[in-house]
Structure formats: C-alpha cells, structure tokens
C-alpha cells in the first residue's frame, strides 16, 4: 500500500506539473496572439498572396487567370526589368565597396581622434540619415540643377565652363553616380554611428598595449579594430545590400528611373508594372524576385559567418 501511495503521489505530482505547464503555455500564448496575428495578417498572408498572384494574369479588371511562370519569363525579356536588375546589383556592390569603408574611416577617426567637435560632427553626419527622402531628393536636385544649381553657380563663379556643361541628371553615363553620391551622403551616417558604437566597445587596454608595442593608430585599426568589428561590418553589408534591392525613393524622385532606364531599379520596375501598366501579376513576380534575392543573400551571409566562427 505504501508503494502504491508513493506511486499515486508521484503520478499526481506529474499530472499537476503537466497541468501547470499547460496553463503557463496558454497564459503566454494569450499575450503572443496579437503579435502572431499581426505577423500573419500583415506579413505572411501578403507574402503568400504575392506568390499566388505572381502566377496569375491579373489586371484588376475581370477574373484572374493562372498562367504559371509566364510572368517571370516575360520579365526577363523586359528591358526595364533587366536594367533595374543590373542597376541594383551595381548599387549593392558599390555601396559595400565605397560606403562601408568610408563609414569605417570616419567612425574610426571620430573614435580615436576625440576632441571638442567630435559630438557635433557625429550629429552632423547622422543628420542626413534622418532627413525624409523627399528632402534629400530636393537637395540633390538643387545641387545638380543645370542652370541655378550649386554646381552650376560654382562653375559660373570660377569660370569652369567644362563643369557647367555637365548634365548630372540627364547624361546616361554619369547619372547613376550623381544619384549614388547623394545616397552616399544620405545613408553613410547610419554606418558611421553603428561602427562608432562598436569601436568604442573595444577595451582601452588593447589600444594602450598596441601603442606600447610601437603600433601607430592605423596599424591599430588594421590589426586590432577591423578584426574585432568584422561581424558588425558584415551586418552593415547585409543591411546595405538588402536596402539596395529595395531602392526606390531617391532614383524615382530625382530622375523617375531615367534617362531611359539608366537609373531604374527593381522596385521602380515593380511600381510601373503594377500601378502604371496595371499588370499586377508581373508586379507581384518582381516582388517575389526581390524577396528571394534578399533571402538568399542574407542566408548565405549568415551561413558563411557561422562556418568561419564569426558568430559567437
């Protein structure tokens, strides 16, 4: 009887424990339901619908017709989509090659060569990042305006006729770089603040030890700072690349994707296909391509980091 009582008590204890755990799970789930509902309604369902619509011929008038991968095949024969595809990869490449090293150079300089103007400079560099894209585009137009812009005024003042003849937003050979320059000014501030926050977390003892060994500041940057902030730099590269895939505002407001398709992007092509030409199926197909490219790049980057042991 004693043994049975023990079993009974043990069994009762197990039952009570299981009941208590289920109550806790239900209690937590109640608080998670609003967030889960938000994700399902505003993220997962739109993604599923975008995939479904990309397989349809849909114009908003009449019934949709299933056409399989025909929208995707037509896109790769579309000049604007091809131009946008090439442009976003070029934009992504040059963002990583130019903007991230520039952000590191400025962040390291502000972190190491500290003085009274360090804090104001930090605010100045980040100010461009918090400006609305419309204001940034207006400033870009004001700088590059052919007659009364900043560059035109400077060329006239110093009699630099060669500079005044350049059409920064109309010449297909340089318009990409004109917009990229504005974007570099606008977006690099985030990288500067982000890298500064990581650089300033490096123990001061390492810098003092490097100085005792005879290392100058740039050797300290090369052999100590860069290896220690390699992971934040890669995160910044992922953010920059995914941002390039979603680029829309500056090219659209500065040039509308022109002249020709020289500054078109995937999102501009999506906008024109879906909301100008009423080809919702093709617009959805472009959205799916952007989603898959961003997903593939992010997963690849994190996989490489895991294999190299960068993630701790």
C-alpha angles and dihedrals in degrees: 000000000000091000091049090049089053090050090046092051092045091048091048090050092053092049092049092049092050091048092050091050092051091050089052092049092050091046092052092043091058089061093044095051096081092052091044091049090050091052093047095046100039103028118017097038094048090048091051091046091049091053090048095046091049087067093053139079099233128165100161090253119092128346125331117246125210110238102162115217095346092110090056093048091050092049093058087056092050114101095209093051092048091049091048091048091053093043096054092050090049089047091049093048095049092043090059094040097046112018099046096049089045090051091049093048093052094040092050092046092051092046097048103031096050120175140141095294096050095094095045090048091051089054092046093051092048095044093079090055094059096047114105113256090242091060091045090052091048090052089049091052090047091053096046100036106133098226112021102017127118095258093045090051092049092048091051094046094051094033093242096156093171090061093047091055094059114103099208095185099032105046111089091209096061108018092092091057092045091057092040090055091054090047092049090054091046101043106032092076092073091053091049094053093042094051093042090056090054096042092052090055091065109106114257089225091071092055092047091049090051091051091050089053090054099255117150122221095268093048086051088052094048101044104028113019099042096050091047095051096038092113095052089048090054091049088052089050090053092049091047094048095047089046089054091053089054096043113141118123106067098042091043096049095041102042109353088239093303170149084084105320096314094121100026118129135195092262092049088051089048091051093050095045095045105034105022103035094029091231097140094168093056091043089053090049090056089049090053091050091051090049094049093046092051091046094048093048094047094046091047093050094049091045091053091048091051092051092049092049095242094132111079 
